[in-house]
């Protein structure tokens, strides 16, 4: 599976629309994509971008069905069911990446003075954005100078000039910690920005496969076959042989460049006063790309778009994995709401086994590596409700949640600086959070009697359904 294979699969299943009319990279592509995704429409391949002869692809993860297609699973599965499948796959053995000598990514090579990032149809998404954005569906490869470990991470990348893109590496993230090692040594950090290859690469940095040495191994393990990688010619960093576009170069930790503003996945701008902010920058030394390279973009703005589906799924998987590692019993399902920007609101379904069990689950979510970063509303429900069955979740909040008994407010916790609910004058890395326990207390001797259909009659009704003529 590479990006072209995925696009072909979307087309085969009726989940792709080719836009043949000429469209402008400036605002028009993004606005078309946003209208379509808010109506849960198909993925889009813009084949006629003004001034360019290569296409732009959007909407890769716009629906749960397309998410299932990326994962190679039944498109009828729900988000929670897909997360279970992901966890089952990640528990299997490691399939390490396979290094090859050549690949389609080397079909075109542009060096030194001829490098021009503007040769690709990077969109400008919204009017207040600071410019065009090469990287919204991009991942970056770097190497830890001490351990030699390869790190893959996703970061927005604005085009600063013809040979430079900004890289939003947030403080405290692994890439930030690695970059500081280069800064301490007085060295520049080699890096490759990558678009394309297996779409699972966008998920890989949040997945855990025991024994995997890099996210490439994670992708191979989840896909069931090794990722073919080649070495970038200047830095020696591993890149997918089937990638669409690769920008190879280096980041000088001591040289920050103004980048932004950019409309974020929260639906808001988060830069103070909507102005550029100094960020690390990738100085591009060489560019590799396939014939007619496909620039993959993820539209941004208010939920729900494909970025929110992506964020929700990756946080589902990582949080569920965290809780499993913490040996919290009884976890039945985990769901991060795309409507909450795919980050801020989480529901956990638990089969209670002892007094205080639901309290433990709420505390564990807050203490987990995933939940501690930006999760601010945690809802705990009983195991008769799937975490993504939102009508039943609201029912539990209405009938099982006792405000005085079931509410915990935690005043300080780690936040993402992209959260627009944190004021300009507040610490952008600290937030409060709330746990809403919507379970029936385990230790109640007399519990509410739920109205339930009679199983035998329900089975009879289902067996005769076509006779009723109600289909």
C-alpha positions in Angstrom: 0.0 0.0 0.0 1.2 3.5 -0.9 -0.7 6.7 -1.4 -1.5 5.9 -5.1 -2.7 2.4 -4.1 -5.0 3.9 -1.5 -6.4 6.5 -3.9 -7.1 3.7 -6.4 -8.9 1.7 -3.7 -11.0 4.7 -2.7 -12.0 5.0 -6.4 -12.9 1.4 -6.6 -15.2 1.6 -3.6 -16.9 4.8 -4.8 -15.1 7.0 -2.2 -13.1 9.2 -4.6 -14.2 12.1 -6.8 -11.8 13.4 -9.5 -12.1 17.2 -9.9 -11.1 18.0 -13.5 -12.1 21.6 -13.5 -9.2 24.1 -13.0 -9.0 25.1 -9.3 -6.7 27.7 -7.6 -4.3 26.5 -4.9 -5.0 29.8 -3.1 -8.1 29.3 -0.9 -10.2 27.5 -3.6 -9.0 23.9 -3.0 -9.3 24.2 0.8 -12.8 25.7 0.6 -14.1 23.0 -1.8 -12.5 20.3 0.5 -14.1 21.8 3.6 -17.6 21.9 2.1 -17.3 18.3 1.0 -15.9 16.9 4.2 -18.6 18.7 6.4 -21.1 16.7 4.3 -19.2 13.5 4.8 -18.5 13.5 1.0 -15.8 11.6 -0.9 -12.1 12.1 -1.0 -11.0 14.5 -3.7 -8.3 14.4 -6.3 -7.8 17.9 -7.8 -6.2 17.1 -11.2 -6.1 20.6 -12.7 -4.4 23.0 -10.2 -3.8 26.4 -11.6 -0.2 26.8 -12.7 0.7 23.2 -12.0 0.7 19.8 -13.8 0.6 17.7 -10.6 -2.5 17.0 -8.4 -3.6 17.6 -4.8 -5.4 14.9 -2.8 -7.6 15.7 0.2 -10.1 14.0 2.4 -8.1 10.8 3.0 -9.7 10.1 6.4 -13.0 12.0 6.0 -15.2 9.2 7.1 -14.9 6.1 9.4 -15.4 4.0 6.2 -12.3 5.5 4.6 -10.4 5.1 7.8 -11.3 1.4 7.7 -10.0 1.3 4.1 -6.6 2.7 5.1 -6.4 0.0 7.8 -7.5 -2.7 5.3 -10.6 -3.5 7.4 -14.3 -3.9 6.8 -15.7 -0.4 6.1 -18.8 -1.3 8.1 -16.8 -1.3 11.4 -17.3 1.5 13.9 -14.5 3.6 15.3 -14.4 1.5 18.5 -14.3 -1.7 16.5 -11.5 -0.4 14.3 -9.5 0.5 17.4 -9.9 -3.1 18.7 -8.6 -4.4 15.4 -5.7 -2.0 15.5 -4.8 -3.2 19.1 -5.0 -6.8 18.0 -2.7 -6.1 15.1 -0.2 -4.2 17.2 0.1 -7.2 19.6 1.5 -9.4 16.9 5.2 -9.9 16.0 7.4 -7.2 14.5 7.9 -7.1 10.8 11.0 -4.9 10.3 11.4 -2.5 7.5 13.3 -3.7 4.4 16.0 -1.6 2.9 16.2 -1.6 -0.9 18.6 0.2 -3.2 16.1 2.1 -5.4 12.5 3.1 -5.6 10.0 5.4 -7.3 10.9 8.3 -5.0 14.2 8.7 -6.9 12.5 9.2 -10.3 13.3 12.9 -10.0 16.1 14.5 -8.0 16.6 18.2 -7.7 19.8 19.5 -6.0 21.2 22.6 -4.4 20.5 25.9 -6.3 17.6 24.3 -8.3 15.6 23.5 -5.2 12.2 25.3 -5.3 9.5 24.2 -2.8 7.1 26.4 -4.8 7.3 23.8 -7.6 4.7 21.8 -5.7 1.0 23.0 -5.5 1.0 23.7 -1.8 -2.4 25.2 -0.9 -3.1 28.3 1.1 -6.0 27.2 3.2 -7.6 30.3 4.8 -7.3 34.0 4.3 -5.6 34.8 7.6 -3.0 32.1 7.2 0.6 33.3 7.0 1.1 31.7 3.6 1.1 28.4 1.7 1.4 25.0 3.6 3.4 22.2 2.1 2.9 20.1 5.1 -0.5 19.2 6.6 -0.3 15.5 5.8 3.5 15.2 6.1 5.8 13.3 8.5 9.4 14.1 9.3 12.2 11.6 9.9 15.1 12.5 12.2 17.6 10.5 14.2 18.5 10.6 17.9 22.3 11.4 17.9 22.8 9.5 21.2 20.8 6.3 20.6 20.7 6.2 16.8 16.9 5.7 17.1 14.8 6.8 14.1 11.9 9.1 15.0 8.9 9.8 12.8 6.5 12.6 13.7 3.9 14.8 12.0 4.3 18.5 12.1 2.7 21.3 10.1 5.1 22.9 7.5 4.6 26.3 6.1 6.5 27.4 3.0 8.8 30.2 4.1 10.7 30.7 0.8 11.7 28.6 -2.2 14.3 26.6 -0.1 12.8 26.6 3.4 9.8 25.3 5.2 8.9 26.0 8.8 8.4 23.1 11.2 6.1 23.3 14.2 7.9 21.3 16.8 6.1 21.8 20.0 8.0 22.1 23.3 8.3 18.8 25.2 7.6 16.6 22.2 10.2 13.9 21.3 11.4 15.8 18.3 12.0 18.8 20.5 14.0 16.7 23.0 16.1 15.3 20.1 16.6 18.7 18.6 17.9 20.0 21.9 20.6 17.3 21.8 21.9 18.7 18.5 21.7 22.2 19.9 23.8 21.2 22.9 26.4 19.7 20.6 26.4 22.8 18.4 25.2 20.8 15.4 22.4 21.1 12.8 19.8 18.3 12.8 19.4 16.3 9.6 15.8 15.8 8.6 13.6 14.6 5.8 10.0 15.8 5.3 7.9 13.2 3.6 4.6 13.1 1.8 3.2 9.8 0.6 4.1 6.2 1.0 1.8 4.0 3.1 -0.9 6.2 4.7 -0.3 4.3 7.9 2.8 6.4 8.4 0.6 9.2 9.6 -0.6 6.9 12.4 2.7 5.2 13.2 4.1 7.7 15.7 1.3 7.0 18.2 1.2 3.2 17.8 3.2 0.8 20.0 4.5 -2.6 18.7 6.8 -4.4 21.2 10.2 -4.8 19.7 9.8 -2.3 16.8 12.9 -0.2 16.3 11.1 2.6 14.4 7.7 3.6 13.2 8.6 1.9 9.9 8.6 -1.4 11.8 5.3 -0.4 13.3 3.7 0.2 9.8 5.1 -3.1 8.5 3.8 -5.0 11.6 0.3 -3.5 11.2 0.2 -3.9 7.4 1.5 -7.5 7.5 4.4 -6.9 5.2 7.7 -4.9 5.4 7.9 -1.3 4.5 10.5 -0.8 1.8 12.8 2.0 2.6 15.8 3.6 0.9 18.4 5.9 2.3 18.2 9.6 1.5 21.4 10.4 -0.4 22.7 13.4 1.7 21.7 12.5 5.3 21.4 8.7 5.1 18.0 8.9 6.8 15.5 6.2 5.9 12.6 7.2 3.6 9.8 5.2 2.0 10.8 3.9 -1.4 7.2 4.7 -2.6 6.9 8.2 -1.2 5.6 11.0 -3.4 7.8 13.9 -2.3 10.7 14.2 0.1 12.5 17.4 1.2 15.9 16.5 2.5 17.9 19.0 4.5 18.8 20.2 8.0 17.4 22.2 10.9 19.6 24.6 12.7 18.2 24.7 16.3 19.7 28.1 16.9 18.1 29.7 13.9 14.3 30.2 14.2 12.2 31.7 11.5 8.8 33.4 11.7 6.0 30.9 10.7 2.3 31.2 10.7 -0.4 32.0 11.6 -2.3 28.9 10.6 -5.9 27.8 11.2 -5.6 24.8 13.4 -7.6 21.5 13.9 -9.4 23.2 16.8 -11.2 25.4 14.4 -9.3 28.5 15.7 -6.1 30.3 15.2 -3.9 29.9 18.3 -1.1 32.3 17.6 -1.3 35.3 19.8 -3.0 38.2 18.0 -2.8 36.1 14.8 0.8 36.8 14.0 3.9 34.8 13.0 5.8 33.1 15.8 9.5 32.0 15.6 9.7 28.2 14.8 12.4 25.8 13.7 12.9 25.7 9.9 14.1 23.0 7.5 16.7 24.2 5.1 16.1 22.1 2.0 19.2 20.8 0.3 17.7 18.2 -2.0 14.3 17.2 -3.3 13.1 13.8 -4.4 9.8 13.2 -6.1 7.9 10.7 -8.3 6.5 11.4 -11.8 3.4 13.6 -11.4 3.8 13.7 -7.6 0.6 13.8 -5.6 0.6 16.5 -2.9 -1.5 15.2 0.0 -3.2 17.8 2.1 -5.4 17.6 5.1 -8.0 20.4 5.4 -8.2 22.2 8.7 -10.8 24.2 10.6 -13.8 23.3 12.7 -14.8 19.7 13.2 -15.5 17.3 11.8 -12.9 16.9 9.0 -10.5 14.2 8.1 -7.9 15.5 10.5 -10.3 15.1 13.4 -11.1 11.5 12.4 -7.4 10.8 12.2 -6.7 12.4 15.6 -9.6 10.7 17.2 -8.5 7.3 16.0 -4.9 7.6 16.9 -5.8 8.8 20.4 -8.3 6.0 20.8 -5.6 3.5 20.0 -2.8 5.0 22.1 -5.0 5.6 25.2 -6.5 2.1 25.0 -3.0 0.8 24.7 -1.9 2.9 27.7 -4.7 1.6 29.9 -3.9 -2.0 28.9 -0.2 -1.5 29.9 -1.3 0.0 33.2 -3.2 -3.2 33.8 -6.5 -1.5 34.4 -9.1 -4.3 34.3 -12.5 -4.2 32.7 -11.8 -1.7 29.9 -14.4 -2.4 27.2 -13.9 0.5 24.8 -12.3 3.9 24.4 -13.5 6.7 22.2 -12.1 10.2 21.6 -14.8 12.4 20.0 -13.9 13.8 16.5 -16.4 16.6 17.4 -14.1 17.6 20.3 -11.3 18.2 17.7 -10.2 14.6 18.0 -8.4 15.4 21.3 -10.3 17.1 24.1 -13.2 14.8 25.0 -12.8 11.1 25.8 -15.4 8.4 26.8 -14.3 5.1 28.4 -16.6 2.1 28.9 -15.7 -0.1 31.9 -17.1 -3.3 33.5 -16.9 -2.4 37.1 -15.4 -5.1 39.4 -14.9 -3.4 42.7 -15.8 -0.2 44.6 -13.9 2.8 43.3 -13.2 1.0 39.9 -14.7 3.8 37.8 -12.7 6.4 39.8 -9.5 4.4 39.1 -10.3 4.5 35.4 -10.7 8.3 35.4 -7.5 8.7 37.3 -5.7 6.3 34.9 -6.8 8.3 31.8 -5.4 11.5 33.4 -2.2 9.8 34.3 -1.6 8.0 31.0 0.9 9.3 28.4 -2.0 10.0 26.0 -4.6 11.4 28.3 -2.3 13.7 30.3 -1.7 15.8 27.1 -4.7 17.9 26.3 -7.5 15.6 27.4 -9.8 17.8 29.4 -13.3 16.1 29.6 -13.3 12.4 30.6 -16.6 10.6 30.7 -16.8 7.1 32.3 -19.8 4.8 31.5 -20.8 1.3 32.3 -20.0 -1.7 30.0 -23.6 -1.9 28.7 -22.7 1.2 26.6 -20.1 1.3 23.9 -17.9 4.4 24.2 -18.8 5.6 20.7 -22.6 5.1 21.2 -23.1 8.8 21.9 -26.9 8.7 22.3 -26.4 6.1 25.1 -23.5 8.2 26.6 -25.9 11.2 26.8 -28.5 8.9 28.4 -26.0 7.8 31.0 -25.1 11.4 31.7 -28.8 12.2 32.1 -29.8 9.3 34.3 -26.7 7.9 36.0 -24.5 10.9 36.5 -24.9 12.6 39.9 -23.2 15.9 39.7 -22.1 16.1 43.3 -20.9 12.5 43.5 -19.6 12.0 40.0 -17.6 15.1 39.3 -13.9 15.6 39.8 -12.2 18.8 38.8 -8.4 18.7 38.4 -7.1 22.3 38.4 -3.7 21.8 36.8 -2.5 19.4 34.1 -0.4 19.4 30.9 -2.0 21.0 27.9 -1.4 21.6 24.3 -0.6 25.2 23.5 -3.0 24.9 20.6 -6.1 24.9 22.9 -7.9 28.1 22.2 -9.7 28.0 25.6 -6.5 29.0 27.3 -6.2 32.8 27.3 -3.3 34.7 25.8 -2.1 35.8 29.3 -2.3 32.2 30.8 0.3 29.5 30.7 -0.3 27.8 27.4 1.0 24.5 28.7 -1.3 24.2 31.7 -5.0 23.5 31.8 -7.8 22.2 34.1 -9.8 19.1 33.4 -13.0 17.3 34.6 -13.9 13.7 35.1 -17.6 12.9 34.8 -18.5 9.5 36.3 -21.7 8.4 34.6 -21.7 4.9 36.0 -24.0 3.3 38.5 -22.0 2.9 41.7 -20.7 -0.7 42.0 -21.4 -0.8 45.8 -25.1 0.1 45.6 -27.1 -2.8 46.9 -30.2 -1.7 45.1 -29.6 -0.4 41.6 -32.1 1.1 39.1 -34.0 -1.5 37.1 -33.5 -0.9 33.5 -36.2 -1.4 30.9 -35.0 -4.1 28.6 -36.6 -5.9 25.6 -37.4 -9.6 26.2 -34.5 -11.5 24.4 -36.7 -14.3 23.1 -39.3 -11.9 21.6 -36.6 -9.7 20.2 -35.0 -12.7 18.5 -38.4 -13.6 17.0 -39.0 -10.1 15.8 -35.6 -9.9 14.1 -36.2 -13.3 12.4 -39.6 -12.0 11.0 -38.4 -8.5 10.1 -38.8 -8.9 6.4 -42.3 -10.1 6.9 -43.3 -6.9 8.5 -42.3 -5.0 5.4 -40.4 -2.4 7.4 -37.1 -2.5 5.4 
